[in-house]
Amino acid sequence: MRWGKDARRTASLMVGQPDYEVYVAHAEATHPEQPPLDRTAFFRLHEARRFGSGGAFRCC
């Protein structure tokens, strides 16, 4: 079970997607007055940071 979770985390980091559970733990510890983003918003935020917020795919 742990092997699968570690493999998923490694694969996510390889494609530039940080771990959601780590983000939630950090957000709750450092910003308790703000609710953390949900999974969809978290994913979209990091996709926008990675590819730009224009909505189009950018390779370079």
C-alpha positions in Angstrom: 0.0 0.0 0.0 2.7 2.5 0.9 4.7 1.5 -2.2 1.8 2.6 -4.4 1.4 5.9 -2.6 5.1 6.6 -2.9 5.1 5.6 -6.6 2.1 8.0 -7.2 3.8 10.8 -5.4 7.0 10.3 -7.4 5.2 10.2 -10.7 3.3 13.4 -9.8 6.5 15.2 -8.9 8.1 14.0 -12.2 5.4 15.8 -14.2 5.4 18.9 -12.0 2.4 18.3 -9.9 3.0 18.7 -6.1 1.4 16.4 -3.6 -2.1 17.6 -2.5 -1.9 16.0 1.0 1.4 17.8 1.8 -0.2 21.0 0.6 -3.2 20.6 2.9 -1.0 19.8 5.9 1.1 22.9 5.2 -1.9 25.1 4.7 -3.6 23.9 7.9 -0.4 24.4 9.9 0.6 27.8 8.6 -2.7 29.4 7.5 -5.4 28.0 9.8 -7.7 31.0 9.2 -8.0 30.2 5.5 -9.5 27.0 4.1 -7.2 25.0 1.8 -8.0 24.8 -1.9 -9.9 21.7 -3.0 -8.2 19.1 -5.2 -9.5 20.6 -8.4 -8.5 24.2 -7.6 -5.1 23.0 -6.4 -4.5 21.0 -9.6 -5.7 24.0 -11.8 -3.5 26.4 -9.9 -0.4 24.3 -10.5 -1.3 23.6 -14.1 -1.6 27.4 -14.7 1.8 28.0 -13.0 3.4 25.3 -15.1 1.9 26.1 -18.5 0.8 29.7 -18.1 -2.7 31.0 -17.4 -3.7 31.7 -21.0 -5.4 28.3 -21.3 -3.3 27.2 -24.3 -0.6 24.6 -24.1 2.9 26.1 -24.1 5.8 23.8 -24.8 8.7 26.3 -24.5 
